[in-house]
């Protein structure tokens, strides 16, 4: 589910959606309540009997978007030469740029990130999601 989650959010953002909502943000340990009985996983699992809350890998995947892509941000173009990677980039209202990278592959990948005449080599681990913040120039 984590890979699909990251791929879907990046794909939606790159297809000009204004936002992305998780319908089942918090569920119980059985994947409910759910009227259709198609139990599923959620970013947050609550166990009221044990008075505990669990943050799943989906939560941390979602946080790459919700923490760094701020309300009012605008998606900007991104040329990604490595087709094995997925990425999206936005300019936030404060002028910073957030680039969210996703590598579903079994090997680490390196890429060149260029902006305003400056370049940096970025390596993303295998099966990882990574966010890069470029401060306002």
C-alpha positions, -999 to +999 in steps of 0.1 A: +000+000+000+029+025+007+041+023-029+007+028-043+000+057-019+032+076-029+027+068-066-010+079-066-004+111-047+026+121-070+006+112-101-025+132-089-004+162-081+013+160-114-021+158-131-031+192-118-053+183-088-058+210-062-055+186-033-055+150-022-077+135+006-074+102+024-109+089+030-098+065+058-073+086+078-079+068+111-092+032+115-093+006+142-071-025+144-096-044+123-096-018+095-130-003+103-155+009+110-164+002+075-200-001+062-189-021+031-168-046+052-138-041+029-114-037+057-083-017+049-052-001+063-049+036+072-022+061+081-033+060+117-046+030+136-065+036+169-069+009+195-093+023+221-092-009+242-054-004+248-056+034+247-030+034+219-025+050+186-002+036+159+013+056+130+018+033+100+042+037+071+013+053+052+013+082+078+050+089+072+045+087+034+016+112+036+037+135+058+062+141+030+033+159+012+014+174+041+044+188+060+063+203+030+036+212+004+019+241+020-016+255+013-015+279-016+015+262-032+018+260-070+031+229-088+061+237-110+076+218-139+101+191-132+122+172-158+129+138-145+152+118-168+152+086-147+119+068-155+123+045-125+117+074-102+086+094-094+087+131-084+066+162-080+077+198-072+059+228-059+067+264-050+053+272-016+038+306-007+070+315+011+090+311-021+106+278-010+105+248-034+095+213-022+106+183-043+091+150-033+110+120-047+099+084-047+121+054-056+101+022-057+131+002-071+154-022-054+185+000-059+195+034-047+194+061-075+213+093-080+201+123-099+212+159-106+189+185-091+193+219-109+177+252-100+186+288-108+220+278-122+230+257-092+232+220-092+234+193-066+236+155-067+209+138-048+209+101-039+176+084-029+178+050-012+160+020-026+123+018-018+123+052-003+105+085-003+125+117+002+117+154+003+141+181-006+135+217+004+151+245-016+150+277+004+138+309-013+167+324-033 
